[in-house]
């Protein structure tokens, strides 16, 4: 039969890039506690390609198995931070995880919306200290480097970053809105200390990001992988 490109090619490509950069993929629960939706919703204003805008009220399960799985998530960050906390409580201080998944919302007339996003959470050492070099911890510049790498490998323009001050979950002065042409848009920054304390996360810095990439829901990157040097 004739060759047919996979509609999930871009999603798989982003996975390969992040795993190659040393970030572990996780799969979180779509059903989360109500407090998770309260903390992690209402701040996704990304709008790229056909990925869909994050809109609509949270969807509550009619007959949940438990209170911890009673609302459908709207963002990925809650689940990622739960994974980070579980690892820290088991003695693993250096954690770098990502997820490619969906958020959901419903309008008053019953229409359900779905949107695909890439989320990540980093904490601890990106590179441990060795006899010939000091250790390097995850910080905002390291997270920017990860997004720069993703954009380059899927042939998007170099991302541009603007200061972000209207997201209460992120540390003021250490957060940014990111955009790469019309193909990538989102937010990243250091988790606010109050939220870090509320979630009982350890470490000086927890870096998180939540971005939309055109094609995650089903699409392929351009034929030319990479961008022309400026």
Secondary structure, DSSP 8 states (H G I E B T S, - for coil): ------TTHHHHHHHHHHHHTT-EE----SEE-HHHHHHS-S------TTS----SB--B-TT-SSGGG-EE-S-SHHHHHHHHHHHHHTT---EEEEEEEEEEEE-TTS-EEEEEEEEEEEESEEE--BTTB--EE--HHHHHHHHHHHHHHTT----EEEE--S-TTEEEEEEEEEEETTTEEEEEEEE-HHHHHHTT--SS-EEEEEEEETTTTS----SS-S----
